[in-house]
Amino acid sequence: MPYYRKLVGQQCYLSPCSEEDAEHWARWDNDLAASIPLGSEAYSPQAIEHARDAVRAAMRDQHHVFTVVDLASDQAIGRTMLFNIDHINQAAMVGLLIGERSAWGKGYGTEALQLVLDYGFNLLNLHNIMLGVYAYNTRAIALYEKVGFKLIGRRRGVRLLGGVRHDALTMDMLAEEFSSPFVRGVVEQIGTRAG
C-alpha cells in the first residue's frame, strides 16, 4: 500500500491514513497490551468493520489522523492524531499509539509525537496542545515529559482497572516550548531555493 511522507523523521514518518490501515487499527485495538493504556478501546471488541468506518471517516472528513510508518521498511507501526481542534483559541488534543509490539521502546513514539506536534504548532498554527494519560502508564508519561509536556492536572481515581483505581493526568505544551524537527527545515530549504 502506498504511504506518503508528509512529515519525516530519522526513524519514521507520518502519512495520511488509507483504507488498508483498518486491519492494523483493528489488530492494535484488540491487543490489550496496546489498548489498555488508551482507555475505552480496551472495553469492547473492535471489529474490522468498525476500524474501516473510522478510517473512512478520518479520510472523508479530513481529520488530522496519520499512520506512523517505519522509515526503513515502509511498514505501518502506529497512528497519531490531533483532535478536538479549536481554531479560534488555537488549541487541540493529541493522541498516539505505537501498536506494533516490535516497535516498542525504540524511540518511534518520541519521534512520531514530535512530528505530529510540529504539524500542529507549525502548520495548523496551534498555541496549546494537550493530552490525557492514566497514571499507571509510566512509559508514556516519561515519553511525554521527554518531549516537553508539563503536568497541568490530575483527576483522582477515575479509572477502575483490574479492581484498582487509577488517576488520570492532563498534560500540555505551548508552541513557544516546542522546537521544530522537520517543518522549519522545509521552510528554510524553500527559502534557499527561492533566493
Disulfide bonds with the S-S distance in Angstrom:
none
